[in-house]
Amino acid sequence: MKRPSAASGFVLLEALIGILIFSLGILGIVGFQAAATKLTSESRYRTEAALYADELIADMRVSNSATLTTDYDSNSTTDAFGAWRINRLQAAAKGLPGGNATLIDPATGLGNAAPIFDATTQTYLVDLSVTWQAPGETTPGSYNTVVTIDPN
């Protein structure tokens, strides 16, 4: 009868270690793919928020400067700001998930403000905050922009 040598089973052990290393590599690639997918959706929502904010600011720039503060009061749901928020930002088919927006009063830092007229520079200051709640996320996303509108 033949005695097993000291090297028997070595090829099997090498194969098992190779499979283990390969499996760890595949798991790492899957993890990177999941992180990349999450970052892609976050950047998509941030880009959409920026586009919506730019759209509102463009509307403000071409609106009547005499009624800018009343037409774009983020406390109201019936003025131009409220219509934009409901019809564009919160629209089911095209808006941001859980989308909302408010104008911030720069003096107090509180929301639900209107554009602030600066008598010194004869311009309006608009501090706009757009928020959304991505599906499956616990922390809401946010996009803020501050713009000066010259009514002349």
C-alpha positions as CSV (number, residue, x, y, z in Angstrom):
1,M,0.0,0.0,0.0
2,K,1.2,3.4,-0.9
3,R,1.7,6.0,1.9
4,P,0.3,9.5,1.3
5,S,3.1,12.0,0.8
6,A,3.4,15.2,2.8
7,A,2.4,17.3,-0.3
8,S,-1.0,15.5,-0.8
9,G,-3.9,17.9,-0.6
10,F,-1.7,20.9,-1.4
11,V,-3.4,21.6,-4.7
12,L,-6.9,21.5,-3.1
13,L,-5.8,24.0,-0.4
14,E,-4.3,26.3,-3.1
15,A,-7.6,26.1,-5.0
16,L,-9.7,26.9,-1.9
17,I,-7.5,29.9,-1.1
18,G,-7.7,31.2,-4.7
19,I,-11.5,30.9,-4.6
20,L,-11.6,32.8,-1.3
21,I,-9.4,35.7,-2.7
22,F,-11.6,35.8,-5.8
23,S,-14.8,35.9,-3.8
24,L,-13.5,38.8,-1.6
25,G,-12.6,40.7,-4.8
26,I,-16.1,40.2,-6.2
27,L,-17.7,41.3,-3.0
28,G,-15.6,44.5,-3.0
29,I,-16.6,45.3,-6.6
30,V,-20.3,44.8,-5.7
31,G,-19.8,47.2,-2.7
32,F,-18.2,49.8,-4.9
33,Q,-21.1,49.5,-7.4
34,A,-23.7,50.0,-4.7
35,A,-21.9,53.1,-3.4
36,A,-21.6,54.5,-7.0
37,T,-25.3,54.0,-7.6
38,K,-26.2,55.8,-4.3
39,L,-23.9,58.7,-5.3
40,T,-25.4,58.9,-8.7
41,S,-28.9,59.2,-7.4
42,E,-27.8,61.9,-4.9
43,S,-26.2,63.9,-7.6
44,R,-29.3,63.6,-9.8
45,Y,-31.5,65.0,-7.1
46,R,-29.0,67.8,-6.3
47,T,-28.8,68.7,-10.1
48,E,-32.6,68.7,-10.3
49,A,-32.9,71.0,-7.2
50,A,-30.4,73.4,-8.8
51,L,-32.4,73.5,-12.0
52,Y,-35.6,74.1,-10.2
53,A,-34.0,76.9,-8.2
54,D,-32.6,78.5,-11.3
55,E,-36.0,78.3,-12.9
56,L,-37.6,80.2,-10.0
57,I,-34.9,82.8,-9.9
58,A,-35.3,83.4,-13.6
59,D,-39.0,83.9,-13.1
60,M,-38.2,86.4,-10.4
61,R,-35.8,88.3,-12.6
62,V,-38.4,88.8,-15.3
63,S,-41.4,89.5,-13.0
64,N,-42.7,92.9,-12.0
65,S,-40.3,94.4,-9.4
66,A,-43.1,96.4,-7.8
67,T,-44.8,93.1,-6.8
68,L,-41.8,90.9,-6.3
69,T,-42.1,90.6,-2.6
70,T,-45.8,89.8,-2.6
71,D,-45.6,87.4,-5.7
72,Y,-42.8,85.4,-4.2
73,D,-43.6,85.1,-0.5
74,S,-42.7,81.6,0.6
75,N,-45.4,81.8,3.3
76,S,-48.2,81.8,0.6
77,T,-49.5,78.9,-1.5
78,T,-51.5,81.1,-3.9
79,D,-48.9,83.4,-5.3
80,A,-46.2,82.8,-8.0
81,F,-43.9,81.1,-5.4
82,G,-46.7,78.8,-4.2
83,A,-47.7,77.9,-7.8
84,W,-44.1,77.1,-8.7
85,R,-43.7,74.9,-5.5
86,I,-46.9,73.0,-6.2
87,N,-46.8,72.7,-10.0
88,R,-43.0,72.2,-10.6
89,L,-41.2,71.2,-7.4
90,Q,-43.8,68.9,-5.9
91,A,-45.4,67.6,-9.1
92,A,-45.8,63.8,-8.8
93,A,-44.4,62.9,-12.2
94,K,-41.6,65.5,-12.5
95,G,-40.8,67.0,-9.2
96,L,-38.3,66.1,-6.5
97,P,-39.4,63.3,-4.0
98,G,-40.7,65.1,-0.9
99,G,-39.7,68.3,-2.5
100,N,-40.1,71.6,-0.8
101,A,-38.6,75.1,-0.9
102,T,-38.5,78.2,1.2
103,L,-37.0,81.7,1.0
104,I,-34.7,82.4,4.0
105,D,-34.6,85.8,5.7
106,P,-30.8,86.5,5.8
107,A,-31.1,88.7,8.9
108,T,-32.8,86.0,11.0
109,G,-31.9,82.8,9.2
110,L,-35.6,81.8,9.4
111,G,-37.6,80.4,6.5
112,N,-40.9,81.4,5.0
113,A,-39.7,84.8,4.0
114,A,-40.0,86.9,0.8
115,P,-37.3,88.5,-1.3
116,I,-35.6,91.3,0.8
117,F,-35.2,94.7,-0.7
118,D,-32.0,96.4,0.1
119,A,-32.5,100.2,-0.1
120,T,-28.8,100.9,-0.2
121,T,-28.0,98.9,-3.3
122,Q,-31.6,99.1,-4.7
123,T,-31.6,95.3,-5.2
124,Y,-33.5,92.3,-3.9
125,L,-31.7,89.6,-2.0
126,V,-33.1,86.1,-2.5
127,D,-31.8,83.2,-0.2
128,L,-33.5,80.1,-1.6
129,S,-33.4,76.6,0.0
130,V,-34.7,73.6,-1.9
131,T,-35.1,70.3,0.1
132,W,-36.1,66.8,-0.9
133,Q,-36.3,63.3,0.7
134,A,-34.8,60.6,-1.4
135,P,-36.4,57.2,-1.2
136,G,-34.7,55.0,1.3
137,E,-32.7,57.8,2.9
138,T,-33.1,59.1,6.4
139,T,-31.5,62.4,5.9
140,P,-33.1,65.0,3.6
141,G,-31.1,66.5,0.8
142,S,-30.8,70.3,0.5
143,Y,-29.6,72.8,-2.1
144,N,-29.2,76.5,-1.1
145,T,-28.5,79.5,-3.3
146,V,-28.2,83.2,-2.6
147,V,-28.9,85.6,-5.5
148,T,-29.1,89.4,-5.9
149,I,-31.8,90.6,-8.3
150,D,-31.4,94.0,-9.8
151,P,-34.9,95.3,-10.8
152,N,-33.5,97.8,-13.3
